[in-house]
Amino acid sequence: MAEKEQARPLAPASYITRSDEDQALSDHFRLRRPSCLKCCGIAAALFLILAVVALVLVFTVFHVEDPIVRMNRVQIPQLAQLVSNGTALSGANITAVADVSVKNPNAASFRYGNSTTELYYGGEVVGEGRIPAGKAAARRTQRVNVTVEVVPARIAKAPRLSSDLAAGNLTMESYTRIDGRVKILKIIRKHVVVRLNCTIAYVIASGEMKEECQRRVSF
């Protein structure tokens, strides 16, 4: 029996070595797993932070708000002469001066091109003026004086002139269109069109001008 036990072959050395290598590899991956999870967690946190920052920028800095255009005041010094003695003069053109402001609530400048202001009476154009190209700085208001050349002869031809004179006031309308662009960090560029429709009432007895405007903005 002792001889048979001595003749039994021993386990191969390679088998023992492979078992040790497998154990070593298992220990290596087990040690690396927390590091991989930690890296993935950090990457996910950074991505979440960037997403939140981008969302905040979109709704604050990168958000384009409507420019606000106002007709603050209209002056027509010679208009009293037009209605003197109850009749409209047909002489030379007269000048109307409109105080227009362009308010830019955005974090970037609003640049606009040459624009026009038209004055209507009785549905017909009786005057026209031009607004030169300009820029409203970020969160600033740009004020412009617009000179409108008014043709008295066109006012005299309006069928409603007699009734307006009898009522003691002249009611005119103005239309202003401003085309511009808001550009933020050379990344976001948005074309903006502002339309301003105003009703201008001139009270003959007091010489007072009253303006009421409606604004429309399109992108």
PyRosetta script that sets phi, psi and omega in degrees:
from pyrosetta import init, pose_from_sequence

init()
pose = pose_from_sequence("MAEKEQARPLAPASYITRSDEDQALSDHFRLRRPSCLKCCGIAAALFLILAVVALVLVFTVFHVEDPIVRMNRVQIPQLAQLVSNGTALSGANITAVADVSVKNPNAASFRYGNSTTELYYGGEVVGEGRIPAGKAAARRTQRVNVTVEVVPARIAKAPRLSSDLAAGNLTMESYTRIDGRVKILKIIRKHVVVRLNCTIAYVIASGEMKEECQRRVSF")
pose.set_psi(1, -37.8)
pose.set_omega(1, 179.6)
pose.set_phi(2, -65.0)
pose.set_psi(2, -36.3)
pose.set_omega(2, 179.5)
pose.set_phi(3, -67.5)
pose.set_psi(3, -39.3)
pose.set_omega(3, 179.6)
pose.set_phi(4, -64.6)
pose.set_psi(4, -39.6)
pose.set_omega(4, 179.7)
pose.set_phi(5, -66.0)
pose.set_psi(5, -35.3)
pose.set_omega(5, 178.7)
pose.set_phi(6, -70.4)
pose.set_psi(6, -26.8)
pose.set_omega(6, -177.4)
pose.set_phi(7, -80.0)
pose.set_psi(7, -10.9)
pose.set_omega(7, -178.2)
pose.set_phi(8, -69.0)
pose.set_psi(8, 128.0)
pose.set_omega(8, -175.9)
pose.set_phi(9, -70.2)
pose.set_psi(9, 147.7)
pose.set_omega(9, 177.6)
pose.set_phi(10, -80.0)
pose.set_psi(10, 157.6)
pose.set_omega(10, 178.5)
pose.set_phi(11, -65.2)
pose.set_psi(11, 142.1)
pose.set_omega(11, -178.3)
pose.set_phi(12, -61.2)
pose.set_psi(12, 142.2)
pose.set_omega(12, 179.9)
pose.set_phi(13, -64.5)
pose.set_psi(13, -31.5)
pose.set_omega(13, -179.2)
pose.set_phi(14, -64.4)
pose.set_psi(14, -32.7)
pose.set_omega(14, 179.5)
pose.set_phi(15, -62.7)
pose.set_psi(15, -43.3)
pose.set_omega(15, 179.5)
pose.set_phi(16, -66.5)
pose.set_psi(16, -40.5)
pose.set_omega(16, -179.8)
pose.set_phi(17, -64.5)
pose.set_psi(17, -42.9)
pose.set_omega(17, 179.5)
pose.set_phi(18, -62.7)
pose.set_psi(18, -38.6)
pose.set_omega(18, 178.3)
pose.set_phi(19, -63.0)
pose.set_psi(19, -40.3)
pose.set_omega(19, 178.2)
pose.set_phi(20, -65.4)
pose.set_psi(20, -39.5)
pose.set_omega(20, 178.8)
pose.set_phi(21, -65.6)
pose.set_psi(21, -42.3)
pose.set_omega(21, 178.2)
pose.set_phi(22, -61.3)
pose.set_psi(22, -41.3)
pose.set_omega(22, 179.4)
pose.set_phi(23, -64.8)
pose.set_psi(23, -38.2)
pose.set_omega(23, 179.7)
pose.set_phi(24, -67.0)
pose.set_psi(24, -42.2)
pose.set_omega(24, 177.9)
pose.set_phi(25, -63.3)
pose.set_psi(25, -40.3)
pose.set_omega(25, 179.2)
pose.set_phi(26, -62.4)
pose.set_psi(26, -43.3)
pose.set_omega(26, 178.5)
pose.set_phi(27, -64.8)
pose.set_psi(27, -36.9)
pose.set_omega(27, -179.0)
pose.set_phi(28, -64.0)
pose.set_psi(28, -47.9)
pose.set_omega(28, 179.6)
pose.set_phi(29, -67.8)
pose.set_psi(29, -33.8)
pose.set_omega(29, 178.6)
pose.set_phi(30, -65.8)
pose.set_psi(30, -35.8)
pose.set_omega(30, 178.2)
pose.set_phi(31, -74.1)
pose.set_psi(31, -31.9)
pose.set_omega(31, -177.7)
pose.set_phi(32, -80.6)
pose.set_psi(32, -20.8)
pose.set_omega(32, -176.5)
pose.set_phi(33, -59.7)
pose.set_psi(33, -45.7)
pose.set_omega(33, 177.1)
pose.set_phi(34, -60.6)
pose.set_psi(34, -36.2)
pose.set_omega(34, 178.9)
pose.set_phi(35, -64.6)
pose.set_psi(35, -42.0)
pose.set_omega(35, 178.6)
pose.set_phi(36, -64.0)
pose.set_psi(36, -42.8)
pose.set_omega(36, 179.0)
pose.set_phi(37, -63.9)
pose.set_psi(37, -38.4)
pose.set_omega(37, 178.8)
pose.set_phi(38, -64.2)
pose.set_psi(38, -43.5)
pose.set_omega(38, 178.3)
pose.set_phi(39, -62.7)
pose.set_psi(39, -42.6)
pose.set_omega(39, 179.2)
pose.set_phi(40, -64.3)
pose.set_psi(40, -38.9)
pose.set_omega(40, 178.1)
pose.set_phi(41, -64.3)
pose.set_psi(41, -41.9)
pose.set_omega(41, 178.6)
pose.set_phi(42, -64.5)
pose.set_psi(42, -43.4)
pose.set_omega(42, 179.4)
pose.set_phi(43, -62.6)
pose.set_psi(43, -41.0)
pose.set_omega(43, 179.4)
pose.set_phi(44, -65.9)
pose.set_psi(44, -39.3)
pose.set_omega(44, 179.0)
pose.set_phi(45, -65.4)
pose.set_psi(45, -42.3)
pose.set_omega(45, 178.3)
pose.set_phi(46, -63.4)
pose.set_psi(46, -41.5)
pose.set_omega(46, 178.3)
pose.set_phi(47, -63.0)
pose.set_psi(47, -40.6)
pose.set_omega(47, 179.5)
pose.set_phi(48, -65.5)
pose.set_psi(48, -40.9)
pose.set_omega(48, 179.1)
pose.set_phi(49, -63.8)
pose.set_psi(49, -45.0)
pose.set_omega(49, 178.6)
pose.set_phi(50, -62.1)
pose.set_psi(50, -39.4)
pose.set_omega(50, 179.1)
pose.set_phi(51, -64.1)
pose.set_psi(51, -41.4)
pose.set_omega(51, 179.3)
pose.set_phi(52, -66.1)
pose.set_psi(52, -42.9)
pose.set_omega(52, 178.9)
pose.set_phi(53, -62.5)
pose.set_psi(53, -44.3)
pose.set_omega(53, 178.8)
pose.set_phi(54, -62.0)
pose.set_psi(54, -39.8)
pose.set_omega(54, 179.6)
pose.set_phi(55, -65.4)
pose.set_psi(55, -41.2)
pose.set_omega(55, 178.4)
pose.set_phi(56, -63.6)
pose.set_psi(56, -42.7)
pose.set_omega(56, 179.1)
pose.set_phi(57, -63.2)
pose.set_psi(57, -39.4)
pose.set_omega(57, -179.1)
pose.set_phi(58, -62.2)
pose.set_psi(58, -37.6)
pose.set_omega(58, -176.5)
pose.set_phi(59, -93.5)
pose.set_psi(59, -0.8)
pose.set_omega(59, 178.4)
pose.set_phi(60, -123.7)
pose.set_psi(60, -84.0)
pose.set_omega(60, -174.5)
pose.set_phi(61, -65.0)
pose.set_psi(61, -45.3)
pose.set_omega(61, -175.5)
pose.set_phi(62, -85.5)
pose.set_psi(62, -1.9)
pose.set_omega(62, 179.7)
pose.set_phi(63, -81.2)
pose.set_psi(63, 125.0)
pose.set_omega(63, -177.9)
pose.set_phi(64, -93.8)
pose.set_psi(64, 116.8)
pose.set_omega(64, 177.7)
pose.set_phi(65, -96.1)
pose.set_psi(65, 160.6)
pose.set_omega(65, -178.1)
pose.set_phi(66, -69.6)
pose.set_psi(66, 127.0)
pose.set_omega(66, 169.6)
pose.set_phi(67, -63.4)
pose.set_psi(67, 147.1)
pose.set_omega(67, -177.2)
pose.set_phi(68, -111.2)
pose.set_psi(68, 115.9)
pose.set_omega(68, 178.6)
pose.set_phi(69, -108.3)
pose.set_psi(69, 129.2)
pose.set_omega(69, -178.8)
pose.set_phi(70, -127.9)
pose.set_psi(70, 145.1)
pose.set_omega(70, 169.7)
pose.set_phi(71, -98.3)
pose.set_psi(71, 99.0)
pose.set_omega(71, -173.3)
pose.set_phi(72, -75.4)
pose.set_psi(72, -40.3)
pose.set_omega(72, -176.3)
pose.set_phi(73, -161.1)
pose.set_psi(73, 145.4)
pose.set_omega(73, 175.7)
pose.set_phi(74, -125.2)
pose.set_psi(74, 130.8)
pose.set_omega(74, 178.9)
pose.set_phi(75, -125.1)
pose.set_psi(75, 129.5)
pose.set_omega(75, 174.5)
pose.set_phi(76, -129.9)
pose.set_psi(76, 83.9)
pose.set_omega(76, -174.0)
pose.set_phi(77, -56.7)
pose.set_psi(77, -32.8)
pose.set_omega(77, -175.0)
pose.set_phi(78, -91.5)
pose.set_psi(78, 4.9)
pose.set_omega(78, -175.9)
pose.set_phi(79, -65.7)
pose.set_psi(79, -29.4)
pose.set_omega(79, 179.8)
pose.set_phi(80, -61.2)
pose.set_psi(80, -32.5)
pose.set_omega(80, 179.0)
pose.set_phi(81, -69.4)
pose.set_psi(81, -28.8)
pose.set_omega(81, -178.6)
pose.set_phi(82, -65.7)
pose.set_psi(82, -30.4)
pose.set_omega(82, -174.7)
pose.set_phi(83, -108.8)
pose.set_psi(83, 12.7)
pose.set_omega(83, 178.6)
pose.set_phi(84, -66.8)
pose.set_psi(84, 139.0)
pose.set_omega(84, -179.9)
pose.set_phi(85, 61.4)
pose.set_psi(85, 19.2)
pose.set_omega(85, 175.6)
pose.set_phi(86, 75.6)
pose.set_psi(86, 12.7)
pose.set_omega(86, 179.5)
pose.set_phi(87, -130.6)
pose.set_psi(87, 157.3)
pose.set_omega(87, 178.5)
pose.set_phi(88, -96.5)
pose.set_psi(88, 135.6)
pose.set_omega(88, 179.3)
pose.set_phi(89, -77.4)
pose.set_psi(89, 154.9)
pose.set_omega(89, -179.5)
pose.set_phi(90, -118.8)
pose.set_psi(90, 29.4)
pose.set_omega(90, -177.5)
pose.set_phi(91, -84.6)
pose.set_psi(91, -146.3)
pose.set_omega(91, -175.7)
pose.set_phi(92, -69.5)
pose.set_psi(92, 163.7)
pose.set_omega(92, 179.6)
pose.set_phi(93, -63.3)
pose.set_psi(93, 152.9)
pose.set_omega(93, 175.8)
pose.set_phi(94, -116.1)
pose.set_psi(94, 167.2)
pose.set_omega(94, -173.8)
pose.set_phi(95, -114.6)
pose.set_psi(95, 130.4)
pose.set_omega(95, 172.2)
pose.set_phi(96, -109.7)
pose.set_psi(96, 138.6)
pose.set_omega(96, 179.4)
pose.set_phi(97, -116.9)
pose.set_psi(97, 121.2)
pose.set_omega(97, -179.8)
pose.set_phi(98, -110.6)
pose.set_psi(98, 130.9)
pose.set_omega(98, 176.6)
pose.set_phi(99, -93.3)
pose.set_psi(99, 107.9)
pose.set_omega(99, -176.7)
pose.set_phi(100, -112.4)
pose.set_psi(100, 134.6)
pose.set_omega(100, 176.8)
pose.set_phi(101, -119.2)
pose.set_psi(101, 141.2)
pose.set_omega(101, 177.4)
pose.set_phi(102, -118.2)
pose.set_psi(102, 108.5)
pose.set_omega(102, -179.6)
pose.set_phi(103, -98.0)
pose.set_psi(103, 128.6)
pose.set_omega(103, -178.8)
pose.set_phi(104, -112.1)
pose.set_psi(104, 106.8)
pose.set_omega(104, -178.6)
pose.set_phi(105, -86.5)
pose.set_psi(105, 3.0)
pose.set_omega(105, -175.2)
pose.set_phi(106, -85.8)
pose.set_psi(106, 165.2)
pose.set_omega(106, 178.5)
pose.set_phi(107, -84.5)
pose.set_psi(107, 7.1)
pose.set_omega(107, 177.2)
pose.set_phi(108, -135.0)
pose.set_psi(108, 160.4)
pose.set_omega(108, -177.2)
pose.set_phi(109, -69.6)
pose.set_psi(109, 152.0)
pose.set_omega(109, 176.1)
pose.set_phi(110, -113.5)
pose.set_psi(110, 111.8)
pose.set_omega(110, -179.8)
pose.set_phi(111, -101.0)
pose.set_psi(111, 134.9)
pose.set_omega(111, -179.5)
pose.set_phi(112, -131.4)
pose.set_psi(112, 151.7)
pose.set_omega(112, -178.2)
pose.set_phi(113, -90.9)
pose.set_psi(113, -173.9)
pose.set_omega(113, 177.6)
pose.set_phi(114, -59.2)
pose.set_psi(114, 132.4)
pose.set_omega(114, -176.8)
pose.set_phi(115, -128.7)
pose.set_psi(115, 170.3)
pose.set_omega(115, -178.5)
pose.set_phi(116, -130.3)
pose.set_psi(116, 152.1)
pose.set_omega(116, 171.5)
pose.set_phi(117, -125.1)
pose.set_psi(117, 126.1)
pose.set_omega(117, -179.8)
pose.set_phi(118, -113.5)
pose.set_psi(118, 139.7)
pose.set_omega(118, 179.6)
pose.set_phi(119, -110.2)
pose.set_psi(119, 129.0)
pose.set_omega(119, -176.5)
pose.set_phi(120, -117.3)
pose.set_psi(120, 145.6)
pose.set_omega(120, 171.3)
pose.set_phi(121, -144.1)
pose.set_psi(121, 124.5)
pose.set_omega(121, -177.5)
pose.set_phi(122, 63.3)
pose.set_psi(122, 29.9)
pose.set_omega(122, 178.7)
pose.set_phi(123, 82.5)
pose.set_psi(123, -0.9)
pose.set_omega(123, -179.4)
pose.set_phi(124, -114.0)
pose.set_psi(124, 148.4)
pose.set_omega(124, 177.7)
pose.set_phi(125, -73.4)
pose.set_psi(125, 121.6)
pose.set_omega(125, 179.5)
pose.set_phi(126, -114.0)
pose.set_psi(126, -5.3)
pose.set_omega(126, 179.2)
pose.set_phi(127, -166.0)
pose.set_psi(127, 155.1)
pose.set_omega(127, -179.8)
pose.set_phi(128, -149.1)
pose.set_psi(128, 140.5)
pose.set_omega(128, 177.8)
pose.set_phi(129, -137.8)
pose.set_psi(129, 163.4)
pose.set_omega(129, -177.4)
pose.set_phi(130, -120.6)
pose.set_psi(130, 139.2)
pose.set_omega(130, 175.1)
pose.set_phi(131, -103.7)
pose.set_psi(131, 118.5)
pose.set_omega(131, -178.4)
pose.set_phi(132, -68.2)
pose.set_psi(132, 154.2)
pose.set_omega(132, 178.3)
pose.set_phi(133, -59.5)
pose.set_psi(133, 147.9)
pose.set_omega(133, -178.6)
pose.set_phi(134, -163.8)
pose.set_psi(134, -169.0)
pose.set_omega(134, -177.8)
pose.set_phi(135, -143.8)
pose.set_psi(135, 132.4)
pose.set_omega(135, 171.8)
pose.set_phi(136, -101.8)
pose.set_psi(136, 115.3)
pose.set_omega(136, -177.3)
pose.set_phi(137, -63.7)
pose.set_psi(137, 165.3)
pose.set_omega(137, -178.5)
pose.set_phi(138, -56.9)
pose.set_psi(138, 127.6)
pose.set_omega(138, 178.7)
pose.set_phi(139, 52.5)
pose.set_psi(139, 40.0)
pose.set_omega(139, 177.7)
pose.set_phi(140, -131.6)
pose.set_psi(140, 166.3)
pose.set_omega(140, 178.8)
pose.set_phi(141, -117.8)
pose.set_psi(141, 127.3)
pose.set_omega(141, 178.1)
pose.set_phi(142, -103.1)
pose.set_psi(142, 126.1)
pose.set_omega(142, 179.9)
pose.set_phi(143, -108.7)
pose.set_psi(143, 138.0)
pose.set_omega(143, -176.8)
pose.set_phi(144, -134.2)
pose.set_psi(144, 135.0)
pose.set_omega(144, 172.0)
pose.set_phi(145, -93.8)
pose.set_psi(145, 118.4)
pose.set_omega(145, -177.4)
pose.set_phi(146, -102.1)
pose.set_psi(146, 124.3)
pose.set_omega(146, 177.7)
pose.set_phi(147, -94.9)
pose.set_psi(147, 121.4)
pose.set_omega(147, -177.7)
pose.set_phi(148, -113.0)
pose.set_psi(148, 124.0)
pose.set_omega(148, 176.7)
pose.set_phi(149, -85.0)
pose.set_psi(149, 117.8)
pose.set_omega(149, -177.4)
pose.set_phi(150, -104.1)
pose.set_psi(150, 133.6)
pose.set_omega(150, 179.7)
pose.set_phi(151, -99.1)
pose.set_psi(151, 105.5)
pose.set_omega(151, -177.3)
pose.set_phi(152, -60.0)
pose.set_psi(152, -33.3)
pose.set_omega(152, -178.1)
pose.set_phi(153, -61.7)
pose.set_psi(153, -32.6)
pose.set_omega(153, 178.9)
pose.set_phi(154, -71.0)
pose.set_psi(154, -34.1)
pose.set_omega(154, 176.4)
pose.set_phi(155, -67.0)
pose.set_psi(155, -40.3)
pose.set_omega(155, -178.3)
pose.set_phi(156, -62.8)
pose.set_psi(156, -28.3)
pose.set_omega(156, -177.6)
pose.set_phi(157, -80.9)
pose.set_psi(157, -10.9)
pose.set_omega(157, -176.0)
pose.set_phi(158, -70.1)
pose.set_psi(158, 129.2)
pose.set_omega(158, -178.4)
pose.set_phi(159, -61.5)
pose.set_psi(159, -26.7)
pose.set_omega(159, -175.1)
pose.set_phi(160, -84.6)
pose.set_psi(160, -1.8)
pose.set_omega(160, -175.5)
pose.set_phi(161, -59.7)
pose.set_psi(161, -45.1)
pose.set_omega(161, -177.1)
pose.set_phi(162, -60.3)
pose.set_psi(162, -44.9)
pose.set_omega(162, -178.9)
pose.set_phi(163, -68.0)
pose.set_psi(163, -35.9)
pose.set_omega(163, 178.6)
pose.set_phi(164, -66.6)
pose.set_psi(164, -40.8)
pose.set_omega(164, 178.7)
pose.set_phi(165, -64.6)
pose.set_psi(165, -38.3)
pose.set_omega(165, 179.1)
pose.set_phi(166, -67.1)
pose.set_psi(166, -34.1)
pose.set_omega(166, 179.1)
pose.set_phi(167, -78.1)
pose.set_psi(167, -16.1)
pose.set_omega(167, 176.9)
pose.set_phi(168, 90.2)
pose.set_psi(168, 15.4)
pose.set_omega(168, 176.4)
pose.set_phi(169, -155.3)
pose.set_psi(169, 152.9)
pose.set_omega(169, 174.5)
pose.set_phi(170, -112.2)
pose.set_psi(170, 129.1)
pose.set_omega(170, -179.9)
pose.set_phi(171, -112.4)
pose.set_psi(171, 118.2)
pose.set_omega(171, 178.7)
pose.set_phi(172, -119.0)
pose.set_psi(172, 165.1)
pose.set_omega(172, 178.1)
pose.set_phi(173, -124.7)
pose.set_psi(173, 148.9)
pose.set_omega(173, 175.9)
pose.set_phi(174, -128.4)
pose.set_psi(174, 149.5)
pose.set_omega(174, 178.9)
pose.set_phi(175, -133.1)
pose.set_psi(175, 124.7)
pose.set_omega(175, 179.6)
pose.set_phi(176, -125.8)
pose.set_psi(176, 132.9)
pose.set_omega(176, 177.0)
pose.set_phi(177, -125.1)
pose.set_psi(177, 127.9)
pose.set_omega(177, 179.0)
pose.set_phi(178, -124.2)
pose.set_psi(178, 120.7)
pose.set_omega(178, 176.5)
pose.set_phi(179, -102.6)
pose.set_psi(179, 128.9)
pose.set_omega(179, -179.4)
pose.set_phi(180, -149.6)
pose.set_psi(180, -173.3)
pose.set_omega(180, -177.6)
pose.set_phi(181, -148.4)
pose.set_psi(181, 136.5)
pose.set_omega(181, 173.9)
pose.set_phi(182, -105.8)
pose.set_psi(182, 126.2)
pose.set_omega(182, -179.1)
pose.set_phi(183, -124.6)
pose.set_psi(183, 122.8)
pose.set_omega(183, -177.6)
pose.set_phi(184, -113.5)
pose.set_psi(184, 114.6)
pose.set_omega(184, 175.9)
pose.set_phi(185, 53.3)
pose.set_psi(185, 29.4)
pose.set_omega(185, -179.8)
pose.set_phi(186, 58.4)
pose.set_psi(186, 17.3)
pose.set_omega(186, -179.5)
pose.set_phi(187, -108.4)
pose.set_psi(187, -50.5)
pose.set_omega(187, -177.3)
pose.set_phi(188, -106.4)
pose.set_psi(188, 122.1)
pose.set_omega(188, 176.9)
pose.set_phi(189, -125.9)
pose.set_psi(189, 122.6)
pose.set_omega(189, -178.5)
pose.set_phi(190, -128.9)
pose.set_psi(190, 126.3)
pose.set_omega(190, 178.3)
pose.set_phi(191, -82.7)
pose.set_psi(191, 132.9)
pose.set_omega(191, -175.8)
pose.set_phi(192, -127.1)
pose.set_psi(192, 135.1)
pose.set_omega(192, 175.2)
pose.set_phi(193, -121.5)
pose.set_psi(193, 121.5)
pose.set_omega(193, 179.2)
pose.set_phi(194, -110.9)
pose.set_psi(194, 126.8)
pose.set_omega(194, 177.6)
pose.set_phi(195, -116.1)
pose.set_psi(195, 130.2)
pose.set_omega(195, -177.7)
pose.set_phi(196, -123.3)
pose.set_psi(196, 116.0)
pose.set_omega(196, 177.3)
pose.set_phi(197, -109.9)
pose.set_psi(197, 122.5)
pose.set_omega(197, -176.6)
pose.set_phi(198, -124.3)
pose.set_psi(198, 147.4)
pose.set_omega(198, 170.5)
pose.set_phi(199, -108.5)
pose.set_psi(199, 123.6)
pose.set_omega(199, -176.0)
pose.set_phi(200, -115.9)
pose.set_psi(200, 118.8)
pose.set_omega(200, -179.2)
pose.set_phi(201, -110.2)
pose.set_psi(201, 126.8)
pose.set_omega(201, 178.2)
pose.set_phi(202, -107.3)
pose.set_psi(202, 117.9)
pose.set_omega(202, 179.7)
pose.set_phi(203, -88.6)
pose.set_psi(203, 114.6)
pose.set_omega(203, -172.6)
pose.set_phi(204, -64.2)
pose.set_psi(204, -42.3)
pose.set_omega(204, -174.8)
pose.set_phi(205, -64.0)
pose.set_psi(205, -42.3)
pose.set_omega(205, -175.8)
pose.set_phi(206, -100.2)
pose.set_psi(206, -14.8)
pose.set_omega(206, -176.1)
pose.set_phi(207, 73.1)
pose.set_psi(207, 15.3)
pose.set_omega(207, -177.3)
pose.set_phi(208, -83.8)
pose.set_psi(208, 142.6)
pose.set_omega(208, 176.4)
pose.set_phi(209, -110.2)
pose.set_psi(209, 130.5)
pose.set_omega(209, 177.8)
pose.set_phi(210, -120.3)
pose.set_psi(210, 130.9)
pose.set_omega(210, -178.8)
pose.set_phi(211, -118.0)
pose.set_psi(211, 140.3)
pose.set_omega(211, 173.6)
pose.set_phi(212, -138.1)
pose.set_psi(212, 123.1)
pose.set_omega(212, -170.3)
pose.set_phi(213, -124.8)
pose.set_psi(213, 153.6)
pose.set_omega(213, 172.2)
pose.set_phi(214, -126.0)
pose.set_psi(214, 136.8)
pose.set_omega(214, -176.0)
pose.set_phi(215, -117.2)
pose.set_psi(215, 138.4)
pose.set_omega(215, 174.9)
pose.set_phi(216, -128.7)
pose.set_psi(216, 135.6)
pose.set_omega(216, -179.2)
pose.set_phi(217, -124.3)
pose.set_psi(217, 133.7)
pose.set_omega(217, 176.8)
pose.set_phi(218, -132.0)
pose.set_psi(218, 152.4)
pose.set_omega(218, -178.5)
pose.set_phi(219, -114.2)
pose.dump_pdb("model.pdb")
